[in-house]
Amino acid sequence: MAEPTDATRERWASELAARAAAHWTPARTAALTNGKALRILPAAAPHLLRALGLIDEDAKLPPTRVRKFLQINHMVALLAPALAELCAAHPVVRIVDAGCGRSYLTLLLAWYARSRGHRVEVLGVDRNADVIAEAQRRTAIAGLSEIVRYAATPLEALVLPEPPHALFALHACDTATCDAITLGVRAEAELIAVAPCCQAELARGWAALDDAGTVGDFAPVWGAPHLRRELAAHLTDAMRVQLLRAAGYAVTALEFIAPEHTAKNTLIRATRRGPPDPAARAAYDALVASTGGAGLALADRM
Ligand SMILES: C[S@@+](CC[C@H](N)C(=O)[O-])C[C@H]1O[C@@H](n2cnc3c(N)ncnc32)[C@H](O)[C@@H]1O
């Protein structure tokens, strides 16, 4: 199918904006938001919401997508203060979205920063070329192609032309979250925010201890596959927090979305604050030692 011309795109964009303005009266908007002051509203962001598949061509938001609409607003609200800090500090804010998939977060970040009148350059990175192609299509729909670029490459092989100020990774698989943290720390990014996904590295280490018949206080956990996976996931995050602190970041780990939406709802938010912290590194080492000796490859890369 032929690519739409610039003129076709512009006509479509202005027609969608007109439909959104007509449909999203103050009364309908208030009913949708329950009177809350949300940052992303259909009348102001129809192209973004269309690109994300939330509103239809008629600019209406079907009831089944309201929950997702509220989720993305919640996510932007959580990240907005840290983004505002970066915008105050830099004339152009460079952001990397690691393991960006079809670009949900990439587009939200780009749109939000631009809506604040700030210049941003966003780079979405994913090893899957097909999802990058889809992300590029969505970016054009959102009207963000001038400020969002993509790289179809594994994070491990990524060469950044300039260091980013902020590094995000939303549900990047297993050790890809650690790859994202490594990228951010090495680039001395001021903000690193990751929501980990299916971490399995530590569980594999514990399974190996069990296979080897190792004796230890945690042996009952090493030998129980479900408990091993669950506990290892949380401990992996606790270890990541300590390693980020050791690298000089102030770190919080918080629930960023209600568990009924996704069980992978921990957000690790790290802000570069000062010199490396040897006490945090010692806390990481103690955590590893007390649970049997298996740790994260991330520790050697920091
Ligand atoms: C669960 S999806 C999440 C996508 C997106 N961040 C979101 O939340 O919608 C994880 C993505 O990470 C990508 N990924 C996993 N490991 C990667 C790596 N080492 N380098 C680059 N991309 C990776 C996958 O291709 C996939 O698109």
The ligand as an SDF file (V2000), in Angstrom:
LIG
                    3D

 27 29  0  0  0  0  0  0  0  0999 V2000
    7.0060   -7.0420   26.9430 C   0  0  0  0  0  0  0  0  0  0  0  0
    7.5940   -6.0420   25.6370 S   0  0  0  0  0  0  0  0  0  0  0  0
    7.3450   -4.4210   26.2940 C   0  0  0  0  0  0  0  0  0  0  0  0
    7.2940   -3.3870   25.1980 C   0  0  0  0  0  0  0  0  0  0  0  0
    7.0190   -1.9440   25.6750 C   0  0  0  0  0  0  0  0  0  0  0  0
    8.0850   -1.4290   26.5050 N   0  0  0  0  0  0  0  0  0  0  0  0
    5.6820   -1.8520   26.3840 C   0  0  0  0  0  0  0  0  0  0  0  0
    5.6700   -1.8230   27.6160 O   0  0  0  0  0  0  0  0  0  0  0  0
    4.6540   -1.8470   25.6970 O   0  0  0  0  0  0  0  0  0  0  0  0
    9.3490   -6.2510   25.7670 C   0  0  0  0  0  0  0  0  0  0  0  0
   10.1110   -5.7370   24.5500 C   0  0  0  0  0  0  0  0  0  0  0  0
   11.5050   -5.7640   24.8740 O   0  0  0  0  0  0  0  0  0  0  0  0
   12.2120   -6.1550   23.7090 C   0  0  0  0  0  0  0  0  0  0  0  0
   13.5140   -6.6860   24.1560 N   0  0  0  0  0  0  0  0  0  0  0  0
   13.7250   -7.7330   25.0060 C   0  0  0  0  0  0  0  0  0  0  0  0
   15.0420   -7.9060   25.2020 N   0  0  0  0  0  0  0  0  0  0  0  0
   15.6720   -6.9580   24.4780 C   0  0  0  0  0  0  0  0  0  0  0  0
   17.0320   -6.6130   24.2900 C   0  0  0  0  0  0  0  0  0  0  0  0
   17.9990   -7.3040   24.8810 N   0  0  0  0  0  0  0  0  0  0  0  0
   17.3350   -5.5900   23.4730 N   0  0  0  0  0  0  0  0  0  0  0  0
   16.3440   -4.8690   22.8730 C   0  0  0  0  0  0  0  0  0  0  0  0
   15.0330   -5.1430   23.0170 N   0  0  0  0  0  0  0  0  0  0  0  0
   14.7000   -6.1690   23.8090 C   0  0  0  0  0  0  0  0  0  0  0  0
   11.3220   -7.1780   23.0450 C   0  0  0  0  0  0  0  0  0  0  0  0
   11.6050   -7.3260   21.6640 O   0  0  0  0  0  0  0  0  0  0  0  0
    9.9350   -6.6030   23.3120 C   0  0  0  0  0  0  0  0  0  0  0  0
    9.4830   -5.7920   22.2460 O   0  0  0  0  0  0  0  0  0  0  0  0
  1  2  1  0
  2  3  1  0
  2 10  1  0
  3  4  1  0
  4  5  1  0
  5  6  1  0
  5  7  1  0
  7  8  2  0
  7  9  1  0
 10 11  1  0
 11 12  1  0
 11 26  1  0
 12 13  1  0
 13 14  1  0
 13 24  1  0
 14 15  1  0
 14 23  1  0
 15 16  2  0
 16 17  1  0
 17 18  1  0
 17 23  2  0
 18 19  1  0
 18 20  2  0
 20 21  1  0
 21 22  2  0
 22 23  1  0
 24 25  1  0
 24 26  1  0
 26 27  1  0
M  CHG  2   2   1   9  -1
M  END
$$$$
